[in-house]
Structure formats: structure tokens, C-alpha cells
Amino acid sequence: MYFCTMIQDTIVALATPAGAGAIAVIRLSGSDAIAIATAMFNAVSGKKLNHQATHTVHLGHIKEGTRVVDEVLATIFKNPKSYTGEDVVEFSCHGSNYIQQEIIQLCLKKGARMANPGEFTLRAFINGKMDLSQAEAVADLIASDSQASHQLAIQQMRGGFSSEIKKLREELLNFASLIELELDFAEEDVAFANRDEFQKLITRITQVLKRLIDSFATGNVLKNGIPVAIVGEPNVGKSTLLNALLNEERAIVSDIAGTTRDTIEDELNIGGIAFRFIDTAGIRDTSDTIEGLGIKKTFEKMEQAQVVLFLIAATQLLQDKTATQIEIEKIKNKHPQKTLVMVVNKIDQIQTKQISEVKNIHLPQKTVLIPISAKTGEGVETLKTTLLDFVNTGALRNNDTIVTNSRHYDALLKALEEIVRVQEGIDNNLSSDLMAIDIRQALYHFGEITGQVTNDELLGNIFANFCIGK
């Protein structure tokens, strides 16, 4: 197999981001890692690296012949107590691009080869340091850019999700073994698997799978950011609101109707949760082809958004409350599952006593009204707090398992399909040999998640998305 051959090599890569910096870390991993490092490193103490204990750090110089390349710190991790489960040496050198490349080239000359994307983590998986779902969480952790996505990745990397799946798989495997055993004694009509206990297990597995599958909707938006569409007629202040939320001049603001003709997107972290705000073209009848395309995109973004902020000017609302109510109800009827926030903007243009009148407008159920002035900033913080309240972070606070990976989600759906078939088999008193087929398929899909069932193509697809050096 390709991977079996590949892990015999000693690999090297830059483990810190490319570019100049104060320091850089160059990582070696493999059976010859310590020997290669010893051949190019002269410790200040005069001691050889290959004679030093694991998890020790040594000051010295990288040399090519008599030429000193850099003064570095060399850290040794001996197998199996390392990230990859192999011998690992890390050089912490000065962050010059030239120095980084000189050290890497010297490692290559001594017998190492350049690591492929994610190859250090792949070796950790192959050597049993982590399962496949934990390995995938490493990439999510590196990519996390909010408290929520970071916490989700940490939970998965610690193995909470894996442990839950492994436990269910082991219990199901035990019953599968007993049912398979029954097939060997089919003529004697012997039952080794307690059917009542088996039914309890199938019920529990079904409940857990449904809970994990349902969690994907929350996990996916928390991981990738919650999309929020800002919609409304031209000149109600959509672009001004985007600028106020981001606290920068991100969108062009003009009194001319139809200024925004394409969507403008930017991300804001509110309370540790990433929100992706989408400023859209104003909705109106127009003969302008370009503006018409922008309005078409507005409706597309409304479909994709998790939350819709419908903006209306306070003066416009007070002039015709009925028309506003009809418009809000039309949006809510078209998108009944979406969180809808009616944002009444430009309250700086009405009298203070009229704000109460604005708040008393009749709204559809599960629709929130927030009066603001995007121009002065009044009410913008309230809007941010309201958006944060919409996010169900209870599962995060309770450290519940939340599925964020689409591959895991797909495997869970397939496992549930097989478990449903097993349940139907129990209900219809199917023979053991027919139920065994569905149980084996369910076990296969469980194994896909943790890596107990895998192949080179799957591993290649997963680890190709990692950064080199991890």
C-alpha cells in the first residue's frame, strides 16, 4: 500500500507559517530523525543529540561542514511519546526565510524528504496516537477563528465524539458476534443474543444517532459563521448598518437609490461567535439590468441566510404601518424557519415619543423588532446582543457532542439507515442472517468516522486539506 511505504521515510517541513518572523520551527519525524539531526547539530554542551533523553531541549548550532547556518534550540521527542508516535526533532531557529530554507535543504541532503500536507498528523493516526475524527479536528483547530469554532474543534480533538461512537460500535459489535454465532448453530435453533437487550441497544443507538445528526445544523453554522442577510428597500440604511456593525467604512453609503448592486460580505465576532453579514441590493422594481441582477442575488442570499435583518426607515413605517406589516408577513410566510429581525432604522429622524409607537406595531410570531440609528450608533449594540441570543450555545456550554464535519454527518445518516433496517428486522422477526447484513453495514459506517474502516483514497482526500508541517 502507498501509505505503508510512505511512512518508512523520515520527513521534514516548516511547522510555523511561511515568511519572516522572530523564530521558525522546523520539524523532522521518522526513524532517522535523531540521526539526521545529530549529523547537523553541534550542542554547546558538546554532547551528541542521539545520546540525550526524550523531551529535552538543547542549545547549539546547525552546521554544514565548518559553516555555521544558525544558532538554534533542538527539542527531542523519542517514540512512542511524540505527536507522530515516531522519533521527532524540532529545530527552533531564527525566522529568516533564508535560514529556514538552508536548514530544510540540509535535512534533505542528510536523507529526509519533504513532508506532504498533513503527513505528520497522518502518521499520528496510523501509529494510533489519535483516531481519524480527532485528526480531522486538528485541521479544524488550526482554521478556527472564533471562540465557538475553537471550542468545537477542541471538544472533538479530545475525543468526546470518538468515544461516543466507539462505545456504540463496540456494543453493537458484541451483539453482532453473538448473532453471527447463532448462524453456526442454525439447525439447532439456539439463541445466543438476548433479544430484549438487543432491542434496548438499538433504541439507544437510534436516539444517539438522531441527536448527533440534529446537532450538525448547529455545528455547521458555528464552525463556518452564521450568515445574516441585511435586506430592505433602497436608502433604508443597509450599507450604513453594515459599516456600523463592523465599525469601518466597508460599504459605500449614498443618498442615491440603488448604490449597492452586488452583495458585500464581511465577518464579525460577537461574543465568541462568528457572524457573516451580507449587505444586499435594495429591493424595488427596476428596469436597470445590473441592479436587477443584484436584487436577484438579494433573494438568493435570503434563502441562504440563517438570520434575516429586514430594514425599514422609521419615517416610512409611521407613514404606512399596514403596508409594513403586510411586507413583514410576506417575508415570514416565505421563510417560516428563518429568524427574522425587523430593524427600524433612522430613529434619529423621528421624535422620542414616536419610538414607542414604532415598537407597538403588530408582528408575526418569532419576529423581533429593534429600533436603531445606524448613523449615530444608537441601538446597534442591542442588535448585536439580540443576534447572540438567537444562537443556541447551550450544547457548547454543557460540552455536549456537536457534529461539524460533513463526512461524519454523511456516515451518521448512513448508519442510521442501517439501524432503522435492523429495527424493522426485529419488528418483523427476520432471521439472524438477514439482520447480520444490516448490522455489519452499520458497523462499517461507524468505523468510517473513527478510521477503523478506511482506505488510501479517503486518507488522501482528508489529509490533502491540511497545511504542510502539521
Disulfide bonds with the S-S distance in Angstrom:
none
